[in-house]
């Protein structure tokens, strides 16, 4: 069993695939917002939110998934997404991770990269032992199901907030319903 510091270190110093060679994934650079993202831990990790990978657009201060919105309110999707969990009163119970820990050149993730990073995610799952895993988007959900990980699929926040594929209230309600069914709310 790993502790959070060991998990983060294994992610930061991982060189399993070509993505670690991209400048934006270099954790030795002094600029904030560069490097592989580590997960956001909470006081109680009942909910594990798993996104696909860090955006190729890097923000100063970005250290964990979806946090770009915390620093820059013009990143509507990330900011509004995290606020849903704050409004539901469970943000401090969310462990937020990405399936792939590195950014890509074109924001497209290959199955090989998912497989290369999979043991990082498994170690995080063992560490936080969540009551529910929320798979953000179809690609994450499909990969987890293919690998026998039980998760609840939710829409990617950009589908709701940027592309208006689902109404904001319906999106909030769908997340709320999942958390109620899992006994978290």
Secondary structure, 3 states (H helix, E strand, C coil): CCCHHHHHHHHHCCCCCHHHHCHHHCCCCCCCCCCCCCCECCCCCCEEEEECCCCCCCCCCCCCCCCHHHHCCCCHHHHHHHHHHHHCCCHHHEEEEECCCCCCCCCCCCHHHHHHHHHHHHHHHHHHCCCEEEEECHHHHHHHHHCCCCCEEECCHHHHHCCCCCCHHHHHHHHHHHHHHCCCC
